[in-house]
Amino acid sequence: MKESEKKTPLPGRPPLATAVLRAKTVGAPLASDATVRPGKLASQNAAIFDVLKKIDTGTREFDYTPQDFERVRVLIYKHAGISLSPVKQDMVYSRLARRLRTKGLKRFADYLDQLERSNDAAEWEAFVNALTTNLTSFFREAHHFDLLGEQMRKCPDRRPFKIWCSAASTGEEPYSLAMTAFEVFGSNPPVQIIASDLDTNVLAHGQKGVYTLDRVERMDKERVQRFFLRGTGVQDGHVKVRPELQRLISFKQINLLDSTWALKETFDAIFCRNVMIYFDKDTQYKILERFVGLLQPQGLLYAGHSENFIHAANLFKSLGRTVYARSDAAVRR
Ligand SMILES: C[S@@+](CC[C@H](N)C(=O)[O-])C[C@H]1O[C@@H](n2cnc3c(N)ncnc32)[C@H](O)[C@@H]1O
């Protein structure tokens, strides 16, 4: 599993043998333990078998009903635009279980009541952070970086070349953009990158720019050599992006669902990859409408490999391989 996918482990049903072992480790004797008084033994055994039965039938640590899942679905849709499909029940449980543990609660309903009543910004942030999916990698969908390089080469006179990376996750994508800029322009590339995401945890990770070695093992060796510093001592097994890459990027929190985005400029390229897939078509359309106004006339929108914007053909036309230009109608607007 990728580092960025790790949240809390899935609430698996332990096999019976594991359950027995767990019941034993809490100190309760089993029926064969002859040193315990029979009456007490019977009630203790009943308790153990009750525990085992519950575990074996999938009973969870926290009380979690289909209604709770529905509430989570509505809340995350309202706050982040994320449409959770009904098959995500287990995922929601495992992602939010830690929040209940931290708060010492036993029931999802109580957690959700508190969340909705409290106006606690930090808890809302933790709730949203827990439910985002942050899978990413360096040079993911590599052909986009080749095209971006061409785009940069074609407009050398208008500077700086501006890119908005609008679902930057843990930073691999904006750093890949910055590496491309160095490869095109050499030192001091005239390129500015805004890297944004809704999830504040992943933004903090991106800003630090420290990754485990496995994150770069599939990258070209020369690139790794050129753009990363190798950790030693306590940082052994890690790499850090070089500061010159970091200088090209400003990280900021932007919720694509918000009615205003803290952006003043227009862009030569907007990367919005593998996030629209979590939104329904209406939400996608509203975001795309706003992208039109933020793109330079020759600017390009880069989407994720399984995303398409056919339903917004009046706004964007496909150039193939999930790259879009403003449609003629949108340019005339
Ligand atoms: C699967 S990752 C994609 C990362 C990267 N763009 C890529 O393609 O490798 C999706 C990212 O979208 C972010 N996200 C989800 N909802 C969002 C929203 N409403 N506004 C901004 N970012 C959002 C998540 O936090 C997550 O980091």
PDBQT file of the ligand as one rigid body, heavy atoms in Angstrom, charges set to zero:
ROOT
HETATM    1  C1  LIG A 401      -6.489  11.015  -5.357  1.00  0.00    +0.000 C 
HETATM    2  S1  LIG A 401      -5.749  12.514  -4.853  1.00  0.00    +0.000 S 
HETATM    3  C2  LIG A 401      -5.061  13.066  -6.400  1.00  0.00    +0.000 C 
HETATM    4  C3  LIG A 401      -3.694  13.675  -6.218  1.00  0.00    +0.000 C 
HETATM    5  C4  LIG A 401      -3.017  14.141  -7.499  1.00  0.00    +0.000 C 
HETATM    6  N1  LIG A 401      -3.779  15.169  -8.155  1.00  0.00    +0.000 N 
HETATM    7  C5  LIG A 401      -2.784  12.995  -8.441  1.00  0.00    +0.000 C 
HETATM    8  O1  LIG A 401      -3.480  12.873  -9.450  1.00  0.00    +0.000 OA
HETATM    9  O2  LIG A 401      -1.884  12.187  -8.174  1.00  0.00    +0.000 OA
HETATM   10  C6  LIG A 401      -7.184  13.563  -4.648  1.00  0.00    +0.000 C 
HETATM   11  C7  LIG A 401      -6.907  14.801  -3.815  1.00  0.00    +0.000 C 
HETATM   12  O3  LIG A 401      -8.030  15.667  -3.929  1.00  0.00    +0.000 OA
HETATM   13  C8  LIG A 401      -8.211  16.317  -2.686  1.00  0.00    +0.000 C 
HETATM   14  N2  LIG A 401      -9.595  16.826  -2.575  1.00  0.00    +0.000 N 
HETATM   15  C9  LIG A 401     -10.730  16.135  -2.326  1.00  0.00    +0.000 A 
HETATM   16  N3  LIG A 401     -11.787  16.961  -2.276  1.00  0.00    +0.000 NA
HETATM   17  C10 LIG A 401     -11.309  18.205  -2.518  1.00  0.00    +0.000 A 
HETATM   18  C11 LIG A 401     -11.918  19.489  -2.597  1.00  0.00    +0.000 A 
HETATM   19  N4  LIG A 401     -13.226  19.669  -2.401  1.00  0.00    +0.000 N 
HETATM   20  N5  LIG A 401     -11.122  20.554  -2.849  1.00  0.00    +0.000 NA
HETATM   21  C12 LIG A 401      -9.776  20.399  -3.032  1.00  0.00    +0.000 A 
HETATM   22  N6  LIG A 401      -9.157  19.211  -2.953  1.00  0.00    +0.000 NA
HETATM   23  C13 LIG A 401      -9.914  18.128  -2.710  1.00  0.00    +0.000 A 
HETATM   24  C14 LIG A 401      -7.893  15.236  -1.672  1.00  0.00    +0.000 C 
HETATM   25  O4  LIG A 401      -7.565  15.782  -0.428  1.00  0.00    +0.000 OA
HETATM   26  C15 LIG A 401      -6.734  14.509  -2.343  1.00  0.00    +0.000 C 
HETATM   27  O5  LIG A 401      -5.490  14.956  -1.892  1.00  0.00    +0.000 OA
ENDROOT
TORSDOF 0
